[in-house]
Amino acid sequence: MIDGTPPGLPAGFTDTFASRHVDLDEVRLHAVVGGEGPPVLLLAGWPQNWYAWRLLMPRLAEDHRVVAADLRGAGLSGKPLDGYDTGTLAADMVALMAALGHERFAMVGHDVGMWTGYALAADHPDRLDRLAVAEAAVPGLSPSPPLLGSGTANDRLWHFAFNRLPALNEQLVSGREHLFFGEQFATKAAQPLPEHAVRYYVDALAADPEALRASFAYYRALDTTIAQNERRRVRRLTLPVLAIGGADNLGESVATTMRLAADDVRGVVIPACGHYPAEEAPEAMLSALTEFLTP
């Protein structure tokens, strides 16, 4: 059974996958789990949840034990008041995977999931076999853009400053979640996401004030995350890394970012794709991941 009754799942999805809940000391985490083989953790970013991977999961499950998790604060996971720095998020995922019986695993992280993947690889190198990341800059690792940069950069990055505000952002967005988050999806996708998918993400954020608060908490924790990443970057990653960018969004810069931290980086740029490759170009992303995860 999949908790939350998400719309538009691939045919036969619930025959393979089911929701799991794991209680850690500080938070209850939710994941959708299925398939057999070497384990792979899928971790989505802001403002999404496990559902972002739905189009990839059935094929990945043919050869892998797939764990599509919700970060603390996202989806059906708990929404505590703190713990949104990437060191804590990475430790959550290590504990989740251990509770599910996986001491070593591969990981695919998108957006905030990419931030968390970098932290997990750096802080817990004995746990990851390989890391695939997509469509993010990494605060404290990537160079910071100028405050008065290009209009294009501002369109892509303005939410970083807005989301870090201590309270005003919640006051402005509350009751207007479909306007605020809908604009994020509309402007960052080269291929529009299905309306039912956007509605599923945004309805979850609009239904619970704690979900809205938690959605900003990853950004409010950036001072801590940046300080952590400045320490992490002195230790190079040696595991294989696949860096995926959408040609119409971050493109080659995803690989450029990871080469600042890792020695073995392969870059892939997906044509006609924006910020959401798992949903905009699932076949191309599957092709890249299949080759990488099963070398």
Protein Blocks (a to p, Z undefined) as FASTA:
>chain_A
ZZhiaghiaehklmmpccdddddfkbccddddededjddddddddfbdfklmmmmmmmmm
mmpccdddddehiajbccdfbhpafklmmmmmmmmmmmnopabdcdddehjlmmmmmmmm
mmmmmlpmbdcdehiadehkaccddfklcfklmmmmmmmmmmmpmklmmmmmgoplmmmm
mmmmmmmpmbdcdfklmmmmmmmmmmpmklmmmmmmmmmmmmmmmmmmmmmmmpccfbdc
dddddfklnmmmlmmmmmmmpmbdcddddehiafklmlmmmmlmmmmmmmmmmZZ
